[in-house]
Amino acid sequence: MPKAIKKRVVKKAGLKEDEVKGAVVRLLDNLKSRKRLLSGLLSGAAAVVFLIVVVFYFGSENKKEAYALEQEAYDYYFGTIQDPKLPQEERWAKALELFKESVEVKATPSAQFYIGNSYFNLGDYDNAVIEYGKYIDQYGSENIMLPIVYQKLASTFVKQGKNEEAFGALKELSKAGRGTFADTALVLEARLYEAGGKDEDALSKYRELAERFPVSPWISEAKQKIDAEEKMAQEGIKEEVKEETAEPEVQTPEEPVSEETAE
């Protein structure tokens, strides 16, 4: 009797079940991983937003505090405080204190400039130079007040007796604003030469000012100096000509006295 051939049953179902289970597990693990990543990203974003809000809030508060300190400093500096009898030097000293506090909270170009001015007014020229230098370093490339700072710096050097440094500051002034203040630099150089007794150098600067900047607000001063010099020169020439052409004084010789006349 022939043996019955048994069909070999391949348990494909079990394999499929394992594959499905594995796929599901991997999918769930993947989702969990993405969830953790998404959660981390959201947490990070929330932290950044929070940080921005905090910085904005405190930045705003600092700005208000600095503004209040700076405005109070101006009141002392310009003498608009409630106590007008306060001596001038005490007002400047108090203004300096408040300007420095303002800069510590939030630095501004105007407060930095007036720190230098306060030192200048108090006669502390060394610190004035330092503070003007800080202004130039921090705000020099983008601020419209830079020409005024160079003028004050030059004045401070003059007070210190450092004329060469003053001329250096005026040279920088001439370049500020793409040469917009070159005429101002020239007239200040001329005045500085005059103060030092170098009239020829001063006149040279006045002439350069008149030639290069005929519509400058300083043109009247330059022309006045040039005209005065030319007038003096003309008077000097006339005086020399007068002396050269003057007739020599003829002295009449004394007549000899005869013996008869003498008797």
C-alpha distance (Angstrom), angle and dihedral (degrees) to the residues before:
residue distance angle dihedral
M1 . . .
P2 3.69 . .
K3 3.73 116.5 .
A4 3.70 117.0 -112.0
I5 3.75 111.9 -111.2
K6 3.78 109.5 -126.3
K7 3.75 116.7 -144.9
R8 3.73 113.9 -123.3
V9 3.72 108.1 -123.0
V10 3.76 114.8 -148.0
K11 3.73 111.6 -154.8
K12 3.74 96.2 -135.3
A13 3.75 92.0 151.4
G14 3.76 92.8 65.2
L15 3.78 91.5 50.1
K16 3.78 90.9 50.4
E17 3.75 90.3 49.2
D18 3.79 91.5 52.5
E19 3.78 90.9 47.5
V20 3.78 91.5 49.0
K21 3.75 92.1 46.8
G22 3.78 90.4 49.0
A23 3.78 92.1 48.3
V24 3.78 91.7 48.3
V25 3.77 92.0 48.6
R26 3.79 91.4 48.9
L27 3.81 90.4 47.6
L28 3.78 92.1 50.2
D29 3.78 91.7 46.8
N30 3.78 89.7 49.3
L31 3.78 91.8 50.1
K32 3.80 90.9 48.2
S33 3.79 89.9 50.2
R34 3.79 92.1 49.1
K35 3.75 90.0 46.0
R36 3.78 90.7 54.5
L37 3.81 90.2 47.3
L38 3.80 92.0 47.4
S39 3.76 90.2 46.8
G40 3.78 90.1 50.6
L41 3.77 92.0 48.9
L42 3.78 91.9 48.8
S43 3.78 90.9 48.1
G44 3.79 90.4 49.2
A45 3.81 91.9 48.4
A46 3.77 90.7 48.4
A47 3.80 89.9 50.7
V48 3.81 91.3 50.8
V49 3.80 92.0 48.8
F50 3.77 90.0 48.7
L51 3.78 91.0 49.6
I52 3.80 91.3 50.2
V53 3.79 91.0 50.6
V54 3.80 91.5 48.8
V55 3.80 93.3 47.7
F56 3.81 91.1 46.7
Y57 3.79 92.0 48.2
F58 3.77 96.5 47.6
G59 3.80 91.5 37.8
S60 3.75 88.6 55.0
E61 3.79 91.7 47.3
N62 3.79 91.4 48.7
K63 3.77 89.9 50.3
K64 3.79 91.3 53.1
E65 3.79 92.2 47.6
A66 3.80 92.8 47.6
Y67 3.80 91.0 47.7
A68 3.80 92.0 51.6
L69 3.81 91.9 49.3
E70 3.79 92.2 47.2
Q71 3.81 93.1 49.6
E72 3.79 90.9 50.0
A73 3.79 88.9 49.6
Y74 3.82 90.4 54.4
D75 3.79 89.7 52.9
Y76 3.79 90.5 57.4
Y77 3.79 94.2 39.8
F78 3.81 95.2 52.6
G79 3.79 95.9 33.8
T80 3.79 98.4 -114.6
I81 3.82 93.7 129.4
Q82 3.79 124.1 119.4
D83 3.81 93.0 -103.1
P84 3.83 105.8 60.6
K85 3.83 90.8 172.0
L86 3.79 91.4 69.9
P87 3.82 108.5 117.2
Q88 3.78 115.0 -103.2
E89 3.79 95.8 -119.2
E90 3.80 91.0 51.5
R91 3.80 89.9 51.6
W92 3.80 91.5 52.0
A93 3.79 91.5 46.5
K94 3.82 90.9 51.5
A95 3.81 91.0 45.5
L96 3.80 89.6 51.9
E97 3.79 90.8 52.0
L98 3.81 92.4 50.7
F99 3.82 94.6 44.6
K100 3.80 89.6 52.9
E101 3.81 91.3 49.4
S102 3.78 89.9 49.7
V103 3.82 92.1 52.4
E104 3.80 91.0 49.1
V105 3.81 89.5 56.5
K106 3.80 96.6 40.9
A107 3.78 124.3 -15.0
T108 3.81 119.2 -130.9
P109 3.83 130.1 177.6
S110 3.80 93.2 -121.8
A111 3.82 94.6 51.9
Q112 3.81 91.1 47.4
F113 3.81 90.7 50.7
Y114 3.79 93.1 50.9
I115 3.79 92.0 48.9
G116 3.80 86.1 62.9
N117 3.82 91.2 44.7
S118 3.80 91.7 50.8
Y119 3.79 91.5 52.9
F120 3.82 89.2 47.1
N121 3.81 92.4 52.1
L122 3.80 90.4 48.7
G123 3.80 90.8 52.9
D124 3.81 93.9 -113.5
Y125 3.79 94.4 132.1
D126 3.80 96.3 164.8
N127 3.80 92.3 60.7
A128 3.80 90.9 40.5
V129 3.81 89.3 59.0
I130 3.80 90.1 48.7
E131 3.82 93.4 51.1
Y132 3.80 94.0 45.7
G133 3.79 87.0 50.4
K134 3.81 90.0 53.3
Y135 3.79 89.5 52.3
I136 3.80 92.0 51.7
D137 3.81 91.9 47.9
Q138 3.80 95.3 47.6
Y139 3.79 103.9 34.3
G140 3.79 106.5 12.5
S141 3.77 97.4 105.7
E142 3.78 97.8 54.9
N143 3.79 112.8 19.5
I144 3.80 128.4 100.1
M145 3.82 92.1 -149.8
L146 3.81 91.6 68.5
P147 3.86 95.3 97.9
I148 3.81 90.6 55.7
V149 3.80 89.9 49.3
Y150 3.81 91.3 53.8
Q151 3.81 90.2 49.7
K152 3.80 91.4 51.2
L153 3.78 90.8 45.3
A154 3.81 90.4 52.9
S155 3.81 90.5 49.3
T156 3.79 89.9 50.5
F157 3.80 91.8 52.3
V158 3.81 89.5 50.3
K159 3.81 89.5 53.1
Q160 3.80 87.7 53.1
G161 3.77 91.3 49.6
K162 3.82 91.2 -114.9
N163 3.79 100.6 133.1
E164 3.79 95.4 162.9
E165 3.80 90.6 56.4
A166 3.81 88.5 46.6
F167 3.80 90.7 54.9
G168 3.81 87.8 49.2
A169 3.82 91.1 54.9
L170 3.81 90.5 48.4
K171 3.78 89.7 51.3
E172 3.81 88.8 56.3
L173 3.80 88.7 47.1
S174 3.81 89.7 56.1
K175 3.81 89.4 58.1
A176 3.81 96.3 45.4
G177 3.78 116.8 109.9
R178 3.81 91.1 13.5
G179 3.78 91.8 -62.4
T180 3.79 96.5 -45.3
F181 3.80 91.1 132.2
A182 3.80 98.1 42.3
D183 3.81 91.3 110.7
T184 3.80 91.0 53.2
A185 3.79 89.7 50.1
L186 3.81 90.3 51.6
V187 3.80 95.3 51.3
L188 3.81 91.3 47.1
E189 3.80 90.4 49.4
A190 3.81 89.5 50.7
R191 3.80 91.6 51.0
L192 3.78 90.8 48.1
Y193 3.81 91.0 52.3
E194 3.81 89.6 48.4
A195 3.79 91.5 51.7
G196 3.79 88.5 52.6
G197 3.79 92.4 51.2
K198 3.80 94.0 -109.9
D199 3.78 97.7 131.8
E200 3.81 96.2 163.7
D201 3.81 92.1 54.1
A202 3.80 89.9 46.0
L203 3.80 91.7 51.0
S204 3.80 89.8 49.5
K205 3.80 90.1 56.2
Y206 3.81 91.8 47.2
R207 3.80 90.2 51.4
E208 3.79 91.5 49.4
L209 3.79 89.6 50.2
A210 3.81 91.8 51.3
E211 3.80 93.1 47.8
R212 3.79 98.7 44.4
F213 3.81 100.3 34.9
P214 3.82 110.4 31.0
V215 3.82 92.1 163.1
S216 3.81 96.4 44.2
P217 3.82 117.3 131.3
W218 3.82 85.3 -123.2
I219 3.82 94.0 56.1
S220 3.82 94.5 98.9
E221 3.81 91.3 55.5
A222 3.79 91.1 47.6
K223 3.83 93.5 49.0
Q224 3.79 91.6 46.5
K225 3.81 90.8 54.3
I226 3.81 92.5 44.7
D227 3.83 93.5 47.2
A228 3.79 91.5 47.7
E229 3.78 91.4 51.2
E230 3.80 92.5 47.2
K231 3.80 90.7 48.2
M232 3.79 90.9 51.8
A233 3.78 89.7 47.6
Q234 3.82 91.5 51.2
E235 3.79 92.0 47.9
G236 3.76 89.3 49.8
I237 3.79 91.3 51.6
K238 3.80 91.4 48.4
E239 3.77 90.9 50.1
E240 3.79 91.4 50.7
V241 3.81 91.6 47.9
K242 3.80 90.4 48.0
E243 3.77 91.4 52.3
E244 3.80 92.2 47.2
T245 3.83 95.4 48.1
A246 3.79 98.0 40.1
E247 3.88 112.9 118.6
P248 3.78 112.2 -113.5
E249 3.77 113.3 -110.1
V250 3.81 110.3 -105.2
Q251 3.71 112.8 -139.5
T252 3.81 115.6 -152.5
P253 3.78 110.2 -132.3
E254 3.72 115.1 -122.9
E255 3.79 114.2 -107.5
P256 3.76 113.7 -115.3
V257 3.78 113.3 -109.5
S258 3.79 113.5 -124.4
E259 3.73 122.4 -141.9
E260 3.80 90.5 -116.0
T261 3.76 92.4 53.8
A262 3.69 91.5 46.6
E263 3.79 91.0 55.1
